Amino acid sequence: MGITFINKFYKFSTKEYPETDKDFVVMSYNVRLFNLFKWQDKSDIPETILEFINDKNPDILCVQEYSNSGHVDLKVYPHRAIFMEGKQIKTGQAIFSKFPIIEEGKISFPNSNNNVVYADIKKGKDIIRVYNMQLQSIKISPDVNEISENIDVINKQKSQMLFIRISKAFKQQQQQAEILKESIKECKYPVIICGDMNNSAFSYVYRIIKGSLKDGFEEAGKGFGQTYRFKYYPARIDYIFADREMKVKKFETFPEFDNSDHYPIMAKLSLE
């Protein structure tokens, strides 16, 4: 019954494309504040992430849960649009680009710490708009401590609290997706959307944001496309969507790069 949805979950193969001068590479990564609060028992995560980015060398880098606290020197990117909020700990979304940014903006969501930053980027004679989003989190930890291995022992109160939390988050996500969609409708340039949706490719929120855009993983990915360190199945909640005018030549995920609760994703795109 679900065979028509298999491409959203698993890709068996991908096509090879020759390189052209229209190609450019986009990376998206939720860095989880560069391990500011020591969620992982590693002392060198900011340096490791910087080394990874420099090695992959994307032309455009979208970072979610960005923080200056990591002191990550992304000096190879002369152009940047950063939107951070917070009183004691400032965090937010950032776009780093090797191409000039001619305009930038932000979208704040009501009653939420989540937001979107966007940048109009000039590549040669072309201008593209890149959105970097993070939608409302469901706030379930990667190992899902709320879920017992023995489902029978979950008490009623705990399960009701979990249901209420998820329901509230999904409603906020829908509102945020609709706000983002309105901005996209008003944009006169080809669009790329990167970021952490905090929801699956089977969700209503996914369908709102994707619209007629191309899902990078569906176009050129391989395997499960896992982007989140989730205990029970290979979750894909981070995306790169490309305008219909673009070709997705390659899409990569890096589940072996374990330096956040998310994994980096990267796409080679080409302006048709």
TIKESE-494804 format. One line per field, with one value per residue (C-alpha): residue number from 1; residue in one letter; x, y, z. Coordinates in steps of 0.05 Angstrom, whole numbers, plus 32768, in hexadecimal, padded with zeros to 4 digits. Layout:
BEGIN
num	c(NUM;...)
residuo	c(A;...)
east	c(X;...)
north	c(Y;...)
up	c(Z;...)
//
This chain:
BEGIN
num	c(1;2;3;4;5;6;7;8;9;10;11;12;13;14;15;16;17;18;19;20;21;22;23;24;25;26;27;28;29;30;31;32;33;34;35;36;37;38;39;40;41;42;43;44;45;46;47;48;49;50;51;52;53;54;55;56;57;58;59;60;61;62;63;64;65;66;67;68;69;70;71;72;73;74;75;76;77;78;79;80;81;82;83;84;85;86;87;88;89;90;91;92;93;94;95;96;97;98;99;100;101;102;103;104;105;106;107;108;109;110;111;112;113;114;115;116;117;118;119;120;121;122;123;124;125;126;127;128;129;130;131;132;133;134;135;136;137;138;139;140;141;142;143;144;145;146;147;148;149;150;151;152;153;154;155;156;157;158;159;160;161;162;163;164;165;166;167;168;169;170;171;172;173;174;175;176;177;178;179;180;181;182;183;184;185;186;187;188;189;190;191;192;193;194;195;196;197;198;199;200;201;202;203;204;205;206;207;208;209;210;211;212;213;214;215;216;217;218;219;220;221;222;223;224;225;226;227;228;229;230;231;232;233;234;235;236;237;238;239;240;241;242;243;244;245;246;247;248;249;250;251;252;253;254;255;256;257;258;259;260;261;262;263;264;265;266;267;268;269;270;271;272)
residuo	c(M;G;I;T;F;I;N;K;F;Y;K;F;S;T;K;E;Y;P;E;T;D;K;D;F;V;V;M;S;Y;N;V;R;L;F;N;L;F;K;W;Q;D;K;S;D;I;P;E;T;I;L;E;F;I;N;D;K;N;P;D;I;L;C;V;Q;E;Y;S;N;S;G;H;V;D;L;K;V;Y;P;H;R;A;I;F;M;E;G;K;Q;I;K;T;G;Q;A;I;F;S;K;F;P;I;I;E;E;G;K;I;S;F;P;N;S;N;N;N;V;V;Y;A;D;I;K;K;G;K;D;I;I;R;V;Y;N;M;Q;L;Q;S;I;K;I;S;P;D;V;N;E;I;S;E;N;I;D;V;I;N;K;Q;K;S;Q;M;L;F;I;R;I;S;K;A;F;K;Q;Q;Q;Q;Q;A;E;I;L;K;E;S;I;K;E;C;K;Y;P;V;I;I;C;G;D;M;N;N;S;A;F;S;Y;V;Y;R;I;I;K;G;S;L;K;D;G;F;E;E;A;G;K;G;F;G;Q;T;Y;R;F;K;Y;Y;P;A;R;I;D;Y;I;F;A;D;R;E;M;K;V;K;K;F;E;T;F;P;E;F;D;N;S;D;H;Y;P;I;M;A;K;L;S;L;E)
east	c(8000;803A;8064;8055;8077;80B7;80E1;80D4;80F3;8127;814C;816B;8197;81AA;81BF;8204;8205;8240;8258;8248;8256;820D;8219;821E;821D;81EF;81F8;81C6;81D7;81B7;81F6;81D1;81F7;8239;822F;822E;820C;8237;81FF;8235;8274;82A3;82CD;82DF;829B;82A0;82E5;82CC;828F;82BB;82EB;82B0;8294;82D7;82E1;829D;82A5;825C;824F;8213;820F;81CE;81D7;819E;81A6;81E3;8208;8245;825A;827B;82AC;82AA;82D1;82AD;82D9;82D6;828F;8294;8248;8218;81D1;81C8;818A;8193;8166;8169;817D;81B3;81C1;81B8;81A7;8186;8190;81CA;81DA;8222;8231;826C;823F;8228;81E9;81C3;8189;8178;813D;811F;80DC;80CA;8095;8060;8069;80A7;80F2;80F6;80FF;8117;814F;8153;8185;8181;81C2;81E1;8204;821E;81E4;81B1;8190;8175;8153;816A;813E;815C;8125;811B;80D4;80B7;80D7;80AE;80E2;80EC;8134;815A;8155;810B;810E;80C3;80B8;80C4;80DC;809F;8065;8037;805A;804E;801F;7FE1;7FF7;803A;801C;7FE9;801F;8047;8008;7FFA;8042;8043;7FFF;8013;8055;8032;8000;803A;805F;8022;801C;8066;8065;802B;8051;808F;8064;8048;808F;80A1;8064;807B;80C2;80D3;8113;811E;811C;8145;812B;815A;8153;8136;80EC;80E5;80B3;80B4;80AB;8066;804B;801B;8050;8080;804C;803E;8088;809D;8063;807D;80C6;80F6;810A;8155;8154;811D;8140;8187;818F;81A3;8190;8164;817A;817C;8186;8175;8194;8154;8157;811E;8122;814A;8125;8128;8113;8147;813E;8159;8121;8133;810C;80ED;811D;8158;8174;8189;81C8;81DD;81C4;81EC;81DF;8215;81F9;823F;824F;8236;8242;81FB;81B7;81B0;81DB;81F2;81D2;81EE;81D4;81F4;81C4;81C4;819E;817D)
north	c(8000;802F;801E;8061;8085;805B;8092;80BF;808B;8065;8071;8036;805A;809E;80B9;80D6;811B;8140;8180;81C4;820C;8211;81E0;81F5;81CE;81DC;81BE;81BF;81AB;81B3;81BA;81BB;81F8;81D5;81AA;81E7;81C1;8182;8155;8129;8116;8136;8175;8181;8184;81CC;81BD;817B;819D;81D4;81A0;817A;81BA;81CE;8188;8186;81CF;81E1;8222;8231;821A;821C;8211;8206;8211;823C;825C;8289;8262;822C;8260;823D;8266;8262;8296;8274;8290;82DB;82E4;82D0;82DB;82C9;82CF;82BF;82CD;82C1;82E4;82BB;8289;82A5;8271;826F;8262;8277;8277;827A;8286;828B;82B2;82FA;8304;833F;833D;8318;8311;82EA;82CB;82C8;8296;82A9;828B;8264;8268;824A;8275;827B;82A3;82AE;82CC;82E1;82C7;82DC;82A5;82C0;82E1;82B9;82CA;8294;8299;8269;825E;823E;8225;8203;81F2;81E3;81A8;816F;816C;8121;810D;80E4;80A4;80B3;80A7;80B4;8073;8032;7FF3;7FD3;7FFC;7FE0;8004;804A;806A;808F;80D3;80D0;80BA;80F2;8126;810C;810F;8157;816B;814D;816A;81B0;81AC;8194;81CE;81FF;81DE;81E5;822F;823A;8214;823F;827F;8267;8254;829A;82B7;8285;8299;82E1;82D1;82E0;82B6;826A;824E;821D;8209;81E9;81D5;81AE;81A3;8177;814D;8113;8112;80F3;812F;8166;819A;817A;817F;81C9;81DD;81B0;81C4;81BD;81BF;8185;815C;8153;810E;80F5;8111;80F9;80D7;8090;8062;8079;80C1;80C3;8109;8100;80D5;80AF;806C;8047;8055;8080;80C2;80F6;813A;8167;817C;81A1;81B5;81D2;81FB;81D9;8201;81DC;8197;816F;814B;812C;8126;810B;80FC;80F0;80C3;80AF;80F7;80F5;813A;8152;8133;8140;812C;815A;8156;8171;817B;818C;81B8;81D7;8212;81F9)
up	c(8000;800E;7FD2;7FB0;7FEA;7FEA;7FC9;8005;8033;800A;7FC9;7FA4;7F72;7F56;7F12;7F02;7EE2;7EC0;7EE2;7EC4;7ED7;7EEE;7F27;7F70;7FB2;7FED;8033;806C;80B3;80F8;8123;8167;8180;8171;81AF;81DC;8216;820D;81F6;81D9;81FF;81CD;81D5;818D;816A;8150;8132;8115;80F5;80D7;80BA;809C;807C;8060;8044;8021;800C;7FFB;7FD7;8004;804C;8075;80C0;80F1;813C;812C;8166;816A;81A8;817D;8161;811E;80ED;80AA;808A;8046;8041;8038;8033;806B;8086;80CF;80F9;8143;817E;81C9;8209;8229;81F1;81AB;8176;8133;80E9;80BD;8072;805B;8012;7FE3;7FB4;7FC3;7FEC;7FD0;8001;8040;806F;80A8;80BB;8104;811A;814E;8194;817F;8182;813D;80FF;80B7;8098;804D;801C;7FD3;7FB7;7F74;7F4F;7F0E;7EEA;7F12;7F55;7F82;7FC6;7FFC;8039;8077;80A6;80E8;80F9;813E;8161;817D;81B5;81B6;81C6;8192;81BC;81CC;8216;8219;81F3;8219;81F9;8219;81FF;8234;826D;8252;8283;826B;8285;8262;8220;8224;8231;81F5;81C9;81DE;81D2;818B;817A;818F;8169;8129;812D;8134;80FB;80CE;80DE;80D3;8091;8078;808B;8066;802A;8025;8021;7FEB;7FC2;7FC2;7FAD;7F64;7F63;7F5F;7FA5;7FCF;8014;8045;808D;80C6;80BE;80FC;80D5;80A4;8058;8063;8089;8076;8089;8057;8020;802F;802C;7FF3;7FC6;7F7F;7F93;7F8B;7FC8;7FC1;7FE0;7FB3;7F76;7F81;7FC5;7FD8;8011;804A;804B;8097;80B3;80FD;8133;8145;8168;8146;80FC;80CA;80D1;809A;80B4;8093;804B;800F;7FDF;7F9B;7F69;7F2D;7F02;7F22;7F18;7F55;7F3D;7F7F;7FC6;8001;804A;807E;80B6;80C9;80DC;8124;8141;814D;8155;810A;80CF;8097;8052;8011;7FCA;7F88;7F62;7F1C;7F01;7EC2)
//
